[in-house]
Structure formats: C-alpha cells, structure tokens
Amino acid sequence: MNKPLRHIAIFCGLLVFALLLRDNWLQFVRADELNSHERNRRVTIERYASVRGDIIVDGKPITGSVDSKDPLYRYKRTYVNGPMWAPVTGFASQAYGANQLEKLNDSILTGNDDRLFFDRTLSMFTGEQKKGGNVVTTLNGAAQKAAFEGLGDKKGAVAAIDPQTGRILALASTPSYDPGSFAGYSGKDEKSWVALEKDKDKPKLNRALREIYPPGSTFKVVTAAAAIENGIIKDINAPTDTPEPYKLPLSTVPMKNHASGCKNASLNYAMEVSCNSVFAKLGDEVGRDKMVEMAEKFGFNNPEIDTPVRAAASVYDKKMDRGGNALSSIGQFNTATTPLQMAMVTAAIANDGKLMKPYMVDHLVAPNLDVIEKHEPEEMSRPMSAETAQLVQKMMENVVEKGTGGNAKIRDVTVGGKTGTAQHGEKNKARPYAWFISYAKTDSGSPVAVAVVVEDSDATRDDISGGGLAAPIARDVMKAVLDSRR
C-alpha cells in the first residue's frame, strides 16, 4: 500500500473508532440523561399516555386526569380547587413541563419509578392499563381553605406547621393561578400561560416558600431567645436599662418607638407592646456573631431547606456593622425571610426549643396502594433550651392576652403570637408588610404554628398592622387545625 492510501486508511479507521466511541458514550453513559431530558418529546408523550397518579389531601385526590382523545397526548392533568392548591401541587403541563410536587414526584405519578417495576410487569400480563402511584401529603384541607380564603384578594402568603413533627399543614399564596388552565398544549393553554408570565403580580410565584420579606417585629422572638440563651436577660420582668430615646450604634439617629412606656421596659412588656429600642439594644449586646448563630439554628442562611420543594434561603447578614445588627434584631435592615421560615421559628418555640424539619409528603403509594416510601419526622436543630423556649412562650402568650395580638384569641385555647409591621421601599415609604406569627397549645402540646404575611391591602398606611390584617387569618388557620383534631 503506498503512503497516501495508508494515510487515508488510518484516517478512515480513526473516524470509525470515533463514531463507535461516540455511539457507546450515548448508549451507555448518557442514555438515562437523554431518556429523561425535558426536550425529549418521547418523554412527554409517554408521561401523558396513561392515567397519572394523584396528589392526595385528607384521603381525597386534589388532582385528576381526563381522557382528551388526543392521539399524541392522551391524558391531560386536571385540578380540584386549582388556585388554592397550586402552591402545593405545582403544575403538570403537556406544553410547559412540570414543577413542585408534580415534578419532584413525576416518576411515581407516571408509574415509571423503578420501585413500580412489578406493577408495570403485572400490567403487561393482565392487559390492564399502566397507572401511576399516588403522593399522599401532610396538608390539612380545612387549614388550607382557611388560609386561602383569609388572604382573599390580598397579596400574601400563609405557612402552617405541626411543631411536634414538622408536617406542613397549610401553604397558601395569593394571588394564585389555576394549573389546569395550561395543562394541555392548545392555543387556549398557550394564551393562559403567556398571560400568567406577563402578570405583574406574579401569580405563579409561591410566596410561602420562594419569596423573602423583611420580617419586622416578628423577628423579635429570635432576638429574645438569643438574649436569654446568652445570659443578657435573666429575668423577663426586670428592667432592661434602655434609654428613651435610644440611639443606634455608630449613629446619632434616635430609634423610633411606636409604643409608649419603652424606657427601661422589661423584655416581657417590650414584647407585649413591641418596643423597637429594647430589642435593638439587646441585639447589639448579644452581638452580631451570636445573633447570626441563633438565626442559623432556626434555619436562616440555609439554601437547602427542602420540603421537598426547595424554599428560598432566608437571610441574616454575617458581615454587617453594629448598627446594621441592631436594626436586623428588630427585623429591619437587610434581614429577609420566607413565611415558611417564620413558621419554623414559631414551631421551634412552641415545641420547647426543638425544631423539626418541615415536610409536606407523608408517603408514596403504588397503584395497588402498597406504601413504597414513608417519611418519618426528623429533628433539624435545637435553637434554644426548653427553659428559654418556655419563657418566650410566656411573652408571646402575653402579646395575645394583653398586647398587640388580641385578634388571634381562640376561646378556651392558649395562643401565643407576635405582630409585625415591616417597613420597606425607598426611605421606608412603601406600604409596609403586615406579619403575624402564632401557635396554639393543647394539653398534649402544640399542634400548629402559623406565619402570615400580607404584602398590601386596601387599608391606609396607618391602619396596617400584623395584629389587624394578619392575626385573624392565623387565628382561623389554627382553629381549623384544632377543630379537625376533635
């Protein structure tokens, strides 16, 4: 063979080798990735070729599937009270994919999970149509309804947790959307999707998990816990030696109190009427690093809180100066939190200092109803001792009995709470956020902790307060949970 032919033969051999190498790489290394890729149309066709499993609340499905008779995508997803449950279910669309529980549990719902291999094989022999498994949630239908209807046409969110287990009982966000409105792939579905994408109020945003807000005075319970745990406060009814006016560290600007009697106020009284000066001074005395440590024990600065839907990370700044830390200690400056995070804070206090990891999927079941995975409650951290938690409980219960949280009272039930009105916008001139956090106690402990935030309302600025707008919503959610246990 002459030299040019030999070179051509070698080159052709290298091409064949490269082709074989690439072919094997695709078949054996990337096969699973390509099979499940969101742009692989076969995946979407298969996903809607059979009846999709359901998401279950209180033993009843809040999702369904309808035979659309379409030759390409036969079954289309349907939703019961779609806008109310959208923050839980997410959406499953033939044209726009899926998110939240619909996406995270897709393999179970479609019946393609490896754990459902026996069911799929049995269907082949019996001739029965393949079915998906079900996702059984921890949600409480009555609590969810109370949260959603309480928010009404206001922009805001509610998160409710069982403090003893971490089970998420309610997760509401408004304005919301109907995931069934774009579940198909028709022109009508496209129009609905585009309208939602352009909506300035962001109805597809899950505010309970994915939006962060300045927590305002609700954060004072964290500062109180830090002050007691670090020995700054030994008696919640003793004077705190707080001047009036109190000037922020590194500043000549006096801190404004919206309540009277804050000079030298005890921690208990300061919580009752929400004295800014007392808590700002305590935050400074605890110090930034210890405040960060306490906040992080509650879950702040953690980007991996999975419910299993991932929550946005709540923030307590690690690098701010003394003045910033003092402001952050009253929930201002750049402190920001999700409603879920403040529900977690409240749950830990109500559970005597033990924070349980929040979760919303109780178990997964096969089409034959066999349980294939069960979630067990898991301790996340212990932000404070039981003794500290009980002192904070006393102060929060005093807020409801005598202070700013009176609208959360429930007859014959012990309720603890904290109001908050968070300033925001340029020079704090934007309409403030109204917050309320609370828990209810029974003889066997606390079955529910709630956080409510209302972004805006038809009220005037002076009328906005956590006690006026958010507390009644929290009360109704707690009452719904208590009634469902009787």
Steps between C-alpha positions, in 0.01 A plus 500: 500500500650834401539776756197721402263202509639393837432849639143494367444152651630612838283814488191296410580256781519789748164628378341157550658476846369848592154405377499179705629688804230767464230236445599309814523822698142589407364149561670412826603828667236757402205269432315573825561874473371516142204275576382737771605829335225761502551565126454133413146500363465125551519559875206743491298270274558207736423715805149569373436165330341353815306617804728701727496423873350751740610737774295425811379725784288364788457173311355671191668584167553867416615407150362281222542400135252536216503306172542772238478252207810669360711255294826651628436590864204292610453597865496858627551602861207648694488671839243534780498857635812562293581855621471398866730200462744635238771586762495131598448312174672727254403423141534219244457631147531322166657815356688661790631212709445466874614646831475447877341171615387420146862509383681367806274193513458461124641146485249381765206685344575367149565146626855498358680484834728196541307412816189449286667247268287212632177696439605580144596139431172371647304741278672356192375150585150599615441744217406776743596856418810629677421731790707738706547495875367762741668768709335529842564840659502629857270791413183573695216592264311713751812695596589556134151630428513734800837634386401549136162656574651715777748653257218556250593758239795628702856423396672279757572153631436259788708208627382269779700218662442233762780593747528147640563328166585766239198401287394793282128556555433799274690680225301779336609775263299779338441605234504147365431324171316196367758242383226335295470809279816406308516124562458424128680628193226684310492866406277565800760346731771714344292813548451421869873434550605821328252705704637352825859565393420866429294559816683759713354347819688173430218253579727204421742603776469277808527778758483260795825329395672709237454866600700668776375800696634717782348329806455816704416457865426128469880455502507634857423150628835388355678793670325420829613137480858608424502747791378237747723220367809723519428619854424862409149459642457299820155627600246584230316730742806701611581848357736492199675834557389627160515878455231701324588604241741221412763585238617228266868398526730706274217747447353816650153411374253406778297184447128558465260310723135466401404411857521685832672388818810358327755676721664230716215267404526136598538246220150373570341844469718587200370191321141582599504849343787435254766748616760540226760659728511212748557234236748705297705558816482129591609399151802727533584357842472142373723597209489426130673161511276361772193638326610331178554176691150510646336592168679216322384248759146595398585448132615841376779505237419139407450463122398134523173488694308246291138425579567323244436819296803715573440820697692819429775569752404744775773752579671632812808698394834365626706810414292802605622757752359560847230735377390252236486223760291714736251572218501135392413402857161664449454342157613800294822591308559214253356214704258306279299184546246272340165440673607136539811611691299707747262206545808290582615758758155495662485120490835464677387734778168317535680162507714598801808584296506204262473582127367220283582489129196620298356261241181472295509143362396239755538192280500366145273215396498259206190460278399202719526737804811331646715759679834523321651788697407652836634827638593492868523821709859623536652744746674786320658690791457626857526878482439546873444316824153397610521755782574785257225387265249499785596855597449615141166317501394697808581826326323401176192390694506835679501672158171329416342543843599862567690639207491551123389144411152499649334418167654152513315392815314169486252421775627246757832461312842633597639702210841664470580751229702795377397780268725666247484796263802489273614821333640485149552705184705816455529676838241246628223692322341200325192343658632272777455124520268374772625190685368271767653184644320280751444158652217331685555270800300206630560265792715280274716781362468727201340351186544808279730796442415761238667788316296748297623789287277745314692703242243770447137580557232759445567645843689824552859492620402588857249215513743232391618274780569132542241491778229650282556330164695181557395385849139412405631280216738320736219454753274338241777266382576391858132451574459285188785274612365473855147422375629228268663323795182482708 
